[in-house]
Amino acid sequence: MKLVDWTSIAAGHEPCRPTWDCAAGCGAWPCSTVKKLLRDNLAEQPLLTLLHYAYGAASGELSLTCGDVYRRMVRWF
């Protein structure tokens, strides 16, 4: 399965790594704008694949517990 590129959907709200803050200054990524854009533009399976990818990448870059990263990146959906 080809991974969907969130930059094509996020409209300037991409994550700034390694902090995983929203590039538009909305705070922690995924911000509410990105959450809505992703829900509106992706089917469930590609969205969950994308969120799990973000979880894996952020887990190594954020100083949060795995559970906190999971809740931030995946659980909101």
C-alpha positions in Angstrom: 0.0 0.0 0.0 1.4 3.4 -0.9 1.5 5.8 2.0 -0.5 9.0 1.6 1.5 12.1 1.9 -0.1 14.4 4.5 1.5 17.5 3.0 -0.8 17.2 0.0 -3.8 17.4 2.4 -2.5 19.4 5.3 -2.5 22.8 3.6 0.4 24.3 5.5 -0.3 22.5 8.7 2.5 19.9 8.3 4.4 18.7 11.4 7.7 20.5 12.1 10.1 17.8 13.2 11.5 16.9 15.6 9.1 18.9 17.8 6.0 17.7 16.0 4.4 21.1 16.3 2.1 22.5 13.5 3.9 24.5 10.9 1.1 27.0 10.9 1.6 27.7 14.6 -1.4 25.9 15.9 0.5 24.0 18.6 0.9 20.2 18.8 0.5 18.3 15.5 -2.0 17.0 14.5 -3.8 20.2 15.2 -7.6 20.5 14.9 -7.3 21.8 11.3 -5.3 18.8 10.2 -7.6 16.4 12.0 -10.6 17.8 10.1 -8.7 17.8 6.8 -7.5 14.2 7.3 -11.0 13.0 8.3 -12.7 14.7 5.4 -10.2 13.6 2.7 -9.1 10.1 3.6 -10.8 6.8 4.0 -10.4 5.1 7.3 -7.6 2.6 6.3 -5.3 5.1 4.6 -5.8 7.6 7.5 -5.0 4.9 10.1 -1.9 3.9 8.2 -0.8 7.5 8.0 -1.4 8.1 11.7 0.5 4.9 12.7 3.4 6.1 10.5 3.4 9.4 12.4 3.2 7.6 15.7 6.3 5.5 14.8 8.3 8.6 13.6 7.2 10.8 16.6 8.0 8.1 19.1 11.7 8.4 18.4 11.7 12.2 18.4 9.4 13.3 21.2 10.2 12.9 24.9 6.8 11.5 25.8 5.7 8.0 26.8 4.6 5.7 24.0 1.1 6.0 25.4 1.1 9.8 25.2 2.5 9.7 21.7 -0.2 7.2 20.7 -3.0 9.3 22.2 -1.7 12.4 20.4 -1.0 10.8 17.0 -3.6 8.0 16.6 -6.2 7.8 19.4 -8.0 11.0 18.5 -9.4 9.3 15.4 
